[in-house]
Amino acid sequence: MKEDLGFKRIHERKSYATEVIFSHNEKAYAGSVKNISLGGAFVATSSVNQFSSGDVITLSIPYTTGQKHVKRKGRIQWLNNEGFAIEFI
């Protein structure tokens, strides 16, 4: 897991478990959002080894009805073996 680097989040993260699709360089990947806030999210994915800090992804988050999606761009802030944390931009 990520080390505590002495910073405090501006927005509190909430647990959130939903499957998502995200894209990077016009390629789609699968993952799941584990927690989310107004400022960012943690995305668990088996494709984590294909990304680096600073990469920009587009995350497609489904509404609870599943009929619509919210798309948000985010910059990868850090990664671990499970996935990565993004800051929405």
N, CA, C and O of each residue as an XYZ file, in Angstrom:
356
protein
N       0.839     -1.187      0.000
C       0.000      0.000      0.000
C       0.880      1.245      0.000
O       2.071      1.166      0.300
N       0.319      2.350     -0.323
C       1.052      3.609     -0.414
C       1.496      4.072      0.974
O       0.772      3.926      1.958
N       2.687      4.626      1.024
C       3.185      5.196      2.258
C       2.473      6.506      2.561
O       2.006      7.195      1.653
N       2.393      6.844      3.842
C       1.871      8.151      4.233
C       2.977      9.173      4.020
O       3.989      9.152      4.719
N       2.790     10.052      3.073
C       3.809     11.038      2.740
C       3.582     12.362      3.460
O       4.177     13.377      3.097
N       2.736     12.355      4.467
C       2.548     13.548      5.261
C       1.557     14.540      4.681
O       1.507     15.684      5.134
N       0.767     14.141      3.695
C      -0.213     15.073      3.155
C      -1.614     14.661      3.592
O      -1.870     13.501      3.916
N      -2.497     15.628      3.592
C      -3.893     15.366      3.950
C      -4.748     15.625      2.724
O      -4.598     16.649      2.056
N      -5.637     14.701      2.434
C      -6.532     14.872      1.291
C      -7.491     16.028      1.552
O      -7.938     16.244      2.679
N      -7.794     16.755      0.500
C      -8.763     17.845      0.587
C     -10.171     17.273      0.695
O     -11.000     17.778      1.451
N     -10.437     16.201     -0.077
C     -11.759     15.573     -0.098
C     -11.655     14.168      0.488
O     -10.765     13.398      0.127
N     -12.567     13.845      1.390
C     -12.575     12.528      2.010
C     -12.942     11.454      0.986
O     -13.888     11.623      0.217
N     -12.200     10.362      0.980
C     -12.499      9.236      0.096
C     -13.574      8.367      0.735
O     -13.588      8.158      1.948
N     -14.465      7.870     -0.099
C     -15.536      6.970      0.336
C     -15.338      5.623     -0.339
O     -14.943      5.563     -1.503
N     -15.607      4.545      0.382
C     -15.546      3.215     -0.223
C     -16.554      3.143     -1.353
O     -17.669      3.655     -1.248
N     -16.144      2.497     -2.437
C     -16.994      2.459     -3.622
C     -16.533      1.255     -4.430
O     -15.393      1.232     -4.894
N     -17.370      0.279     -4.607
C     -16.957     -0.938     -5.324
C     -17.807     -1.094     -6.577
O     -18.954     -1.536     -6.506
N     -17.241     -0.731     -7.724
C     -17.956     -0.898     -8.976
C     -16.960     -1.174    -10.098
O     -15.847     -0.648    -10.108
N     -17.380     -2.000    -11.030
C     -16.547     -2.310    -12.188
C     -16.552     -1.113    -13.136
O     -17.587     -0.477    -13.339
N     -15.396     -0.813    -13.712
C     -15.265      0.328    -14.612
C     -14.428     -0.054    -15.827
O     -13.693     -1.041    -15.829
N     -14.571      0.758    -16.840
C     -13.701      0.717    -18.011
C     -12.939      2.034    -18.010
O     -13.517      3.088    -17.742
N     -11.651      1.981    -18.306
C     -10.883      3.205    -18.429
C     -10.000      3.086    -19.655
O      -9.699      1.985    -20.117
N      -9.591      4.231    -20.176
C      -8.778      4.210    -21.393
C      -7.517      5.045    -21.214
O      -7.461      5.994    -20.431
N      -6.510      4.641    -21.981
C      -5.229      5.343    -22.015
C      -4.637      5.112    -23.399
O      -4.527      3.971    -23.849
N      -4.259      6.186    -24.068
C      -3.702      6.085    -25.427
C      -4.591      5.263    -26.363
O      -4.113      4.412    -27.112
N      -5.889      5.537    -26.300
C      -6.898      4.927    -27.169
C      -7.050      3.415    -26.992
O      -7.560      2.741    -27.886
N      -6.616      2.875    -25.850
C      -6.796      1.465    -25.545
C      -7.639      1.351    -24.281
O      -7.426      2.092    -23.322
N      -8.599      0.423    -24.277
C      -9.502      0.251    -23.139
C      -8.994     -0.833    -22.195
O      -8.411     -1.829    -22.624
N      -9.228     -0.621    -20.903
C      -8.825     -1.550    -19.850
C      -9.997     -1.720    -18.881
O     -10.873     -0.860    -18.792
N      -9.998     -2.836    -18.163
C     -11.019     -3.093    -17.151
C     -10.409     -2.935    -15.765
O      -9.219     -3.176    -15.558
N     -11.240     -2.529    -14.832
C     -10.798     -2.406    -13.455
C     -11.988     -2.206    -12.553
O     -13.133     -2.368    -12.978
N     -11.727     -1.856    -11.317
C     -12.815     -1.519    -10.404
C     -12.370     -0.380     -9.504
O     -11.230     -0.340     -9.039
N     -13.278      0.534     -9.271
C     -13.014      1.649     -8.365
C     -13.233      1.125     -6.952
O     -14.295      0.588     -6.636
N     -12.220      1.284     -6.106
C     -12.301      0.818     -4.716
C     -12.713      1.936     -3.771
O     -13.413      1.696     -2.788
N     -12.275      3.170     -4.070
C     -12.720      4.323     -3.293
C     -12.660      5.542     -4.196
O     -11.938      5.572     -5.192
N     -13.447      6.554     -3.813
C     -13.591      7.720     -4.683
C     -13.889      8.955     -3.832
O     -14.456      8.853     -2.744
N     -13.500     10.110     -4.342
C     -13.837     11.396     -3.714
C     -14.062     12.398     -4.833
O     -13.984     12.047     -6.011
N     -14.337     13.626     -4.475
C     -14.469     14.669     -5.489
C     -13.140     14.909     -6.200
O     -13.123     15.368     -7.342
N     -12.036     14.603     -5.539
C     -10.726     14.892     -6.098
C     -10.024     13.756     -6.801
O      -9.080     13.993     -7.556
N     -10.465     12.501     -6.571
C      -9.766     11.383     -7.190
C     -10.368     10.046     -6.827
O     -11.446      9.964     -6.239
N      -9.634      8.980     -7.196
C     -10.123      7.627     -6.960
C      -8.964      6.648     -6.963
O      -7.879      6.948     -7.462
N      -9.209      5.463     -6.393
C      -8.261      4.364     -6.515
C      -8.887      3.325     -7.429
O     -10.013      2.880     -7.202
N      -8.145      2.937     -8.471
C      -8.618      1.970     -9.451
C      -7.781      0.704     -9.331
O      -6.570      0.731     -9.551
N      -8.423     -0.397     -8.984
C      -7.752     -1.697     -8.954
C      -7.827     -2.299    -10.354
O      -8.891     -2.308    -10.973
N      -6.702     -2.800    -10.852
C      -6.672     -3.388    -12.186
C      -5.510     -4.365    -12.306
O      -4.443     -4.143    -11.733
N      -5.720     -5.438    -13.045
C      -4.638     -6.389    -13.296
C      -3.660     -5.838    -14.332
O      -2.602     -6.428    -14.552
N      -3.992     -4.726    -14.965
C      -3.150     -4.099    -15.990
C      -2.228     -3.031    -15.416
O      -1.638     -2.265    -16.177
N      -2.089     -2.960    -14.105
C      -1.352     -1.875    -13.460
C       0.080     -1.746    -13.988
O       0.619     -0.640    -14.030
N       0.699     -2.851    -14.390
C       2.095     -2.793    -14.851
C       2.260     -2.078    -16.188
O       3.388     -1.881    -16.642
N       1.161     -1.686    -16.826
C       1.226     -0.988    -18.108
C       1.173      0.532    -17.954
O       1.127      1.255    -18.949
N       1.181      1.019    -16.705
C       1.023      2.440    -16.447
C       2.157      2.986    -15.601
O       2.872      2.237    -14.934
N       2.313      4.304    -15.636
C       3.331      5.002    -14.854
C       2.712      6.229    -14.193
O       1.686      6.738    -14.645
N       3.334      6.690    -13.138
C       2.904      7.947    -12.520
C       2.945      9.047    -13.567
O       3.889      9.133    -14.353
N       1.916      9.891    -13.573
C       1.831     10.981    -14.532
C       0.994     10.665    -15.756
O       0.567     11.579    -16.461
N       0.746      9.368    -16.028
C      -0.114      9.010    -17.160
C      -1.517      9.564    -16.926
O      -1.991      9.615    -15.791
N      -2.176      9.977    -18.002
C      -3.554     10.469    -17.925
C      -4.478      9.407    -18.488
O      -4.268      8.904    -19.592
N      -5.506      9.071    -17.715
C      -6.508      8.095    -18.155
C      -7.871      8.768    -18.200
O      -8.079      9.826    -17.605
N      -8.798      8.136    -18.917
C     -10.200      8.551    -18.905
C     -10.987      7.421    -18.282
O     -10.990      6.300    -18.790
N     -11.650      7.714    -17.187
C     -12.392      6.737    -16.411
C     -13.875      6.878    -16.728
O     -14.413      7.985    -16.714
N     -14.535      5.764    -17.014
C     -15.962      5.757    -17.282
C     -16.667      5.088    -16.099
O     -16.587      3.872    -15.924
N     -17.356      5.897    -15.292
C     -17.995      5.414    -14.067
C     -19.497      5.298    -14.308
O     -20.148      6.292    -14.630
N     -20.063      4.083    -14.156
C     -21.497      3.921    -14.420
C     -22.363      4.496    -13.296
O     -22.011      4.429    -12.119
N     -23.504      5.062    -13.695
C     -24.527      5.423    -12.718
C     -25.057      4.139    -12.102
O     -24.867      3.062    -12.668
N     -25.715      4.233    -10.958
C     -26.243      3.034    -10.309
C     -27.256      2.303    -11.182
O     -27.426      1.092    -11.040
N     -27.938      3.020    -12.091
C     -28.896      2.375    -12.993
C     -28.181      1.585    -14.084
O     -28.773      0.702    -14.704
N     -26.904      1.902    -14.318
C     -26.125      1.214    -15.338
C     -26.397      1.694    -16.752
O     -25.771      1.209    -17.695
N     -27.316      2.635    -16.919
C     -27.696      3.067    -18.258
C     -26.871      4.228    -18.771
O     -26.814      4.453    -19.980
N     -26.225      4.976    -17.877
C     -25.392      6.107    -18.270
C     -24.065      6.016    -17.535
O     -23.936      5.315    -16.531
N     -23.078      6.743    -18.061
C     -21.758      6.773    -17.445
C     -21.278      8.213    -17.311
O     -21.606      9.072    -18.130
N     -20.502      8.459    -16.271
C     -19.810      9.727    -16.104
C     -18.378      9.478    -16.528
O     -17.753      8.521    -16.070
N     -17.844     10.331    -17.402
C     -16.454     10.193    -17.828
C     -15.632     11.300    -17.184
O     -15.989     12.477    -17.245
N     -14.521     10.898    -16.561
C     -13.621     11.859    -15.909
C     -12.189     11.524    -16.284
O     -11.798     10.357    -16.322
N     -11.417     12.559    -16.560
C      -9.982     12.375    -16.796
C      -9.264     12.462    -15.466
O      -9.646     13.230    -14.583
N      -8.227     11.671    -15.338
C      -7.429     11.694    -14.124
C      -5.968     11.417    -14.420
O      -5.634     10.710    -15.371
N      -5.102     11.985    -13.594
C      -3.660     11.764    -13.708
C      -3.242     10.788    -12.615
O      -3.582     10.978    -11.447
N      -2.503      9.741    -12.992
C      -2.032      8.758    -12.026
C      -1.016      9.412    -11.100
O      -0.008      9.961    -11.545
N      -1.301      9.341     -9.803
C      -0.433      9.940     -8.788
C       0.547      8.923     -8.213
O       1.708      9.251     -7.968
N       0.087      7.689     -7.996
C       0.944      6.626     -7.490
C       0.343      5.274     -7.848
O      -0.847      5.167     -8.146
N       1.181      4.246     -7.815
C       0.771      2.889     -8.163
C       1.269      1.916     -7.097
O       2.249      2.182     -6.402
N       0.571      0.781     -6.984
C       1.076     -0.337     -6.197
C       0.702     -1.620     -6.941
O       0.236     -1.549     -8.079
N       0.890     -2.774     -6.335
C       0.622     -4.045     -7.023
C      -0.847     -4.260     -7.355
O      -1.177     -5.048     -8.242
N      -1.721     -3.570     -6.656
C      -3.165     -3.751     -6.848
C      -3.751     -2.814     -7.909
O      -4.695     -3.184     -8.607
N      -3.200     -1.610     -8.035
C      -3.768     -0.637     -8.963
C      -3.101      0.709     -8.813
O      -1.917      0.796     -8.490
N      -3.885      1.784     -9.054
C      -3.308      3.124     -8.972
C      -4.321      4.129     -8.475
O      -5.533      3.932     -8.566
N      -3.773      5.235     -7.934
C      -4.590      6.356     -7.478
C      -4.520      7.461     -8.521
O      -3.445      7.785     -9.026
N      -5.669      8.033     -8.836
C      -5.706      9.131     -9.785
C      -6.246     10.386     -9.097
O      -7.049     10.328     -8.166
N      -5.766     11.515     -9.602
C      -6.328     12.810     -9.231
C      -7.121     13.293    -10.434
O      -6.581     13.375    -11.537
N      -8.395     13.613    -10.238
C      -9.206     14.101    -11.347
C      -8.671     15.441    -11.830
O      -8.266     16.287    -11.033
N      -8.676     15.621    -13.149
C      -8.186     16.866    -13.738
C      -9.249     17.469    -14.628
O      -9.032     18.526    -15.220
